[in-house]
Amino acid sequence: MATTQEWIAEAEVVKEQMLAGGGGAGVFTREQIASMTGLEIFNAMMAGKLPYASVGKTLDYSPVSVAFGEIVFQGSPQSNFLNPMGTVHGGWYGTLLDSAMGCAVHTTVPAGRGFTTAEYSINIVRGAKVGTVYRTIGKVVHVGRQMATAEGRIVDIDGKIYAHGTTTCFLFDMPKI
């Protein structure tokens, strides 16, 4: 079983690659991705050839690994994500799960196709702690022509589940350049 230090080191390698390749937080253009599959887009992003999502910078999480139909993000809630009761705000869980589940779907789309979240549902089953490292794992359940579904989990180093969810995404043809 991996240690927290190994998780952190693994994520740092990916972050360094994303920055060393000239990538940064931002938005890619349709011209940059027109001929790329969703999986190719993520591989280019993680290699620093395309910008990565600025929401990851804002919420302190980044991709760690990607494969067809699956993606893993890693991050830690910061104190600025606490609600007035001192617990991690539900929006933190929702954003991470929406990202992982949607991006898992994105890895399956062919060139010229896109996706958007139509609906997602989450269940928070355990309170996350500020500064603790978590991984959010998104996995595709089904991909059709117009709709796809995926599931996700937020887990700690011991595999304990902190939240889980499902999503339905619309699939569509990207507008022509």
SULZICOR-V425206 format. One record per residue. N is the residue number from 1. RES is the residue in one small letter. OMEGA is omega in radians with two decimals (NA if undefined). D_CENTER is the distance of its C-alpha to the mean C-alpha in whole Angstrom. Layout:
n/res/omega/d_center
N/RES/OMEGA/D_CENTER
N/RES/OMEGA/D_CENTER
This chain:
n/res/omega/d_center
1/m/-3.11/23
2/a/3.05/20
3/t/3.09/21
4/t/3.14/19
5/q/3.10/21
6/e/3.07/20
7/w/-3.12/16
8/i/3.13/16
9/a/3.12/18
10/e/3.13/16
11/a/3.14/13
12/e/3.10/16
13/v/-3.13/17
14/v/3.13/14
15/k/3.12/14
16/e/3.10/17
17/q/-3.11/17
18/m/-3.13/15
19/l/-3.10/17
20/a/3.14/20
21/g/3.14/20
22/g/3.13/20
23/g/3.09/17
24/g/3.10/16
25/a/3.13/14
26/g/-3.10/15
27/v/3.08/15
28/f/-3.12/16
29/t/3.08/19
30/r/3.12/20
31/e/-3.13/23
32/q/-3.00/20
33/i/-3.01/18
34/a/-3.08/21
35/s/-3.06/22
36/m/2.99/18
37/t/3.09/17
38/g/3.12/13
39/l/3.10/13
40/e/3.11/15
41/i/-3.14/13
42/f/3.10/10
43/n/3.10/13
44/a/3.11/15
45/m/-3.10/12
46/m/3.06/12
47/a/3.13/16
48/g/-3.13/16
49/k/3.05/18
50/l/3.09/15
51/p/3.06/14
52/y/-3.05/11
53/a/-3.12/9
54/s/3.09/12
55/v/3.08/10
56/g/3.09/8
57/k/-3.13/12
58/t/-3.08/13
59/l/3.08/11
60/d/2.99/11
61/y/-3.12/8
62/s/3.10/7
63/p/3.08/6
64/v/3.12/9
65/s/-3.14/10
66/v/3.04/9
67/a/3.12/12
68/f/3.09/13
69/g/-3.11/12
70/e/3.07/10
71/i/3.10/7
72/v/3.03/6
73/f/3.08/5
74/q/3.10/8
75/g/-3.14/10
76/s/3.04/13
77/p/3.13/15
78/q/-3.07/17
79/s/3.11/21
80/n/3.04/20
81/f/3.13/18
82/l/3.03/21
83/n/-3.09/23
84/p/3.11/27
85/m/3.13/27
86/g/3.09/25
87/t/-3.14/22
88/v/-3.11/19
89/h/-3.14/18
90/g/3.11/16
91/g/3.09/14
92/w/3.13/12
93/y/-3.10/12
94/g/-3.13/11
95/t/3.13/9
96/l/3.13/6
97/l/3.10/7
98/d/3.13/7
99/s/-3.07/4
100/a/-3.12/3
101/m/3.13/7
102/g/-3.14/7
103/c/3.04/6
104/a/3.07/8
105/v/-3.11/10
106/h/-3.13/10
107/t/-3.08/11
108/t/-3.04/14
109/v/3.09/16
110/p/3.08/19
111/a/3.12/20
112/g/3.14/21
113/r/3.11/19
114/g/-3.13/16
115/f/2.94/14
116/t/3.12/14
117/t/3.06/13
118/a/-3.08/16
119/e/2.94/16
120/y/-3.14/14
121/s/3.11/16
122/i/3.04/15
123/n/3.08/17
124/i/-3.04/17
125/v/-3.14/20
126/r/-3.11/20
127/g/3.07/20
128/a/-3.13/18
129/k/3.11/20
130/v/3.08/19
131/g/3.11/19
132/t/-3.13/18
133/v/3.11/15
134/y/3.00/12
135/r/3.08/10
136/t/-3.04/7
137/i/3.08/8
138/g/3.14/7
139/k/3.10/11
140/v/3.04/13
141/v/-3.08/16
142/h/3.01/18
143/v/3.06/18
144/g/-3.14/21
145/r/-3.07/22
146/q/-3.09/21
147/m/3.05/19
148/a/3.06/16
149/t/3.11/15
150/a/3.07/12
151/e/-3.13/12
152/g/3.11/10
153/r/2.95/11
154/i/-3.08/11
155/v/3.03/14
156/d/-3.07/16
157/i/3.13/18
158/d/-3.14/20
159/g/3.10/18
160/k/3.13/19
161/i/3.09/17
162/y/3.08/16
163/a/3.07/14
164/h/-3.11/14
165/g/3.07/13
166/t/3.09/14
167/t/2.94/13
168/t/-3.13/15
169/c/2.99/14
170/f/3.03/17
171/l/-3.06/18
172/f/3.02/20
173/d/3.09/22
174/m/3.08/21
175/p/3.13/24
176/k/-3.14/26
177/i/NA/26
